[in-house]
């Protein structure tokens, strides 16, 4: 591709202030693009769909627009944005936002589209497909996402996609222990529309875990519209006291939960990648996950465990959790390897290098 000096970058994001994985990836992209534009004197703007105010700590040199959830306002920015040309790069951080970029593309801007998982594993709307077809650069957070995207959209099977795994920063030492006794942890949104994270599978096998480890608890961090149902399932299974629903927690509390857990367990069937696995491993906590995207992070038996809970009624899932709760030597070995995996493969610097290369950002801030 021909090198083009870029004077302006517009980032389309669902939001920067959230605690979910997409918000974290958005923050990583904004940080690296801010560095690139700072080096060349270019301008960076962030258009956020869900944020209502400018996020605290955002570099004042970065332009920021908050739509406060208004899709009409968000779309209007795309229709009325002026001074767009080949030197403008639009970075779309969710496929559902890409239609906003179409007017900008008609005025000569270029589009880099970022794909996560389930949003591109089902039929796309016409304008989303049109934007992806016209994208100058496509980036996915995992090979698993690319494979499923191409399988779902054979008409786009020849569309080149670069894989750039997200990274995580070093774990900041946390405070006091948040939960007493041995426990396994799952962190994630509890949504009735997305019951793939594995909460139900864990509740199903927890009585079996307790038969071997009488004081073992399952700690469920997060919130959502499916929480009340899951709490009722736990009560109905006689697991009151054995399962702890923490709700949303702040960053220091979450760091402590990761650090002190015997295992991080999320047998999710729908992850495009799984940033929470990285967070747990960075804290030295071995992960138990099911086949799929987590296999790009976890090496079975080396730094974690990969097991399909549907093949044997959850027996191997329960066995893996029980062993991590009771075998301190094995847990310590997996813990050391997990931290090494994060250090060697998933640092923020490695993510930034991959994205910069995908976008063609060289040492003088050009896009090619």
Secondary structure, 3 states (H helix, E strand, C coil): CCCEECCEEEEEECCCCCCCHHHHHHHHHHHHHHHHHHHHCCEEEEEECCCCCCCCCCCCCCEEEECCCCHHHHHHHHHHCCCCCCCEEEEECCHHHHHHHHHHHHCCCEEEEEECCHHHCCCCCHHHHHHHHHCCEEEECCHHHHHHHHHHCHHHCCCCCEECCCCCCCCCCCCCCCCCCCEEEEECCCECCECCCCHHHHHHHHHHHHHHCCCCEEEEECCCCCHHHHHHHHHHCCCECCEEEEECCCHHHHHHHHHHCCEEECCCCCCCCCHHHHHHHHCCCCEEECCCHHHHCCCECCCEEECCCCCCCCHHHHHHHHHHHHCHHHHHHHHHHHHHHHHHHCCHHHHHHHHHHHHCCCCCCEEC
